[in-house]
Amino acid sequence: MNRRRLALAALALGLLGSQAGHLLAYQLRFGAAAQHIQSTGAHAYFPAVAKTALGAVSAALIGGLVLVGLARILSGRRVRSDSEPSYVSLLAILFSFQLMAFAVQEITEALVAGTNVGTAADLLLWGTLGQLPVAMVAASALRWLSARIESAVGLLRDAVCVALLMQPTPLARLIHAAPDVALLKSRFARFLPALRGPPASLPIAL
């Protein structure tokens, strides 16, 4: 996977993963009351957003696994790229983006609710506790998939091209159908004069 696609994938995964980190941070901070806090007031939007984010991540992961598995079945060999992105780099990118998204989300919620904004230390502490574990898992998944998705797509493309080449072309089907047409004409040739009408001249008896 090239750098641009990897950066876009990391951006999307970081945005979606930040919601899981937000959920974990509140669970660690408020315990049993976390669910109630995250579903009332300025946080009322969060359950729907969290479910959507987790569903999107799950669907993307399942889709990637299905793609890699299908490519492995069709190619008969292990799908793997020659190069893999650095885990540390991915972790740093994902964690930084998720922590920033968490801080922005917390500040926006406080402003909407008209409450005091948490201190930088609180945001950093709870953001790190919630976002870092999620970023670690997300970086591992992204590294594994990015090293195989592009190769899997290439293998599937080759398999489709081979399958198309093995299919008979319209010209080939016509060539195979030609003997059948000739056979039909030969069988019905004796009936053709009768279908064309009377002969041009008739014998005259003297």
N, C-alpha and C positions, 0 to 999 in steps of 0.2 A: 504494500500500500504506500503510495507516494505521500510526501509530507503534507500536501494540501488536504488530501482526503483524511489523513490521520488527524490533522488539526481540527477539521470540521467534526470528525467523529468524537474527538476528545471534548470539544466544545458542547456538543449535544449531550454526550454522556455526563459531563460535569454539571450541566444545567438540570438534567433529570435526577442525577445522583444527589444533588444538593437537597432535594426534597426528602430523600431517604435519610440523609444526614441530619436534616432539620427534625425529622421524626425521632431519630435516635437521641439527639441532644435534649429534646424536651422530655423524653422518657427517662433519661438519666437525671435530669434536673428536677422534675416534678413527680416522678414515680407514677402512682396510680391515677393522679389527677391530670396527667399529661393529655390524655384523650379528651377530657372535658375542656381543658384550656384551649386545645387546638381546634375545637369545633364550635366555639362561641365568640361573640364580639368581632374584633378585627381579624380573628383567626378562623372565622366561619368558612372561608373559602378553602382552607387547607386540606380537609379530608378528600374533597374531590380532586384537587391538584395532586395530592400524594398518590391517590389511587391511579390517576391517569399516568403519572410519571413512572410508577412501578410497573404498570401494565405495558407501557411503551418499552421500557428496558427489558422486561421479560420477553416481549414479542421480538425485539431485535436480537436478543440472545438466542432464542429458539430458532429464529430464521437463519442466523449465522451457523448454528450447529447443524441444521438440516442441509444447508448449502454445502458445508464441508463434508458431511456424511454422504451426501449424494455424489459429490465429486470423487470421494474415496471409493465408493461402490463401482462407479462407472470406469474409473481409471485402474482400479485394482491395486493401488499403492497408496502409501501414506501421503497426505496433503501437507506440505510444509514449504515455507518460503526460505530462500537462502539467507535472508537478513531479518532480524527482529528489532523493533524499537527498544530503546533502553527503558527498563522498568522504572528506574529512579526518575528519569525525565518525565515519563507519563504520570507517575505518582505526584511529582512536583506540580505539573500543569493542572491535573485534576483537583488536587487538594487546594491549590491557590484559587482556582476558579470557584470551587464549591464554598470555600471560606468567604470569598467576596460576595457570592450570591446569598449566603446565610446572613451576613452582616447587613446587606442592602434590604433583605426581606425583613429582618428584625427592626431596623430603623423605620422602614415604611409602615409596618404594622403599628409601631409605637406612635408615629405621627398621626395615623388615621384614628387610632383609639384615644389620642390626646393624653397619653401617659408618658412618663419619663423614659427617655432612651437609655438603654443599658450602657454601662461604661465600656470603654475599649477593652479593658482587661476581662470583663465578663463575656463580651462578644468573642474575644480570642479564646478564652478558656472553653466555653461551652461549644463554640464553633469547632474547635480542634477535637474535642471529645466526640462530637457527633459526626464530623465530616471526615476525619482521618481514617477510621476503620472502613467507611464506605469507599473512600478514594483508593485504599489499598486493594480492596476486592475489585473495584472497577478497573484499576490499572492492570491487574493480572488478567482480567477477562479481555480487555482491549488489546493487550499485548499478544495474547494467545490468538485472538480472532484476526488481528491485523496481519499476523504472519501467515495466515492460511486463506483468508477470504479471497485475496487477489489470485493466488494460485488455484483456488477452487473454481473461480470464475473462468480462468483460462482453460482448465481441464474440461469444464462443462461446455465451453465454446468449441473446443476441439471435438468433443464427443458429438455435439449437434452437427458440426460440419461433416464428420465421418458418416453419421446417420443419413444426412441429406444426400451425400455422394452415393450411398448404397441404394437409394430409392431410384426406381426406373424413371427416366425422363419421359415427357410426352412423346418425343420422337422415338424413343425406344419402344414405348407401348404401341405406337403405330407400326413400327417394323415387325413386332411380334404379332400384331393383328393382321398383317398383310397376307400371310398364307391362308388364314381363315377366310378372308374376303375372296381370294382366288379360288378356294375350294367351293365356296358358295356359287360363284359365277360359273364354274365348270359344271356344277350339278344342274343349274337352271338354264344353261345355254340353249338346250334343245327346245325350251319353251319360249325363248325370246322371239323367234320369227312369228309365232302365232300371236304374240302380243303386239307386234309391230303393224299388223294388217295384212292384206292379201298381197301376193307377189306382183311385181311390176308387169309381167306378161303371162297369159294363160295359153296353154296349147289349144289349137283349134282343130277339131276333128273334121276331116273331109269326107 
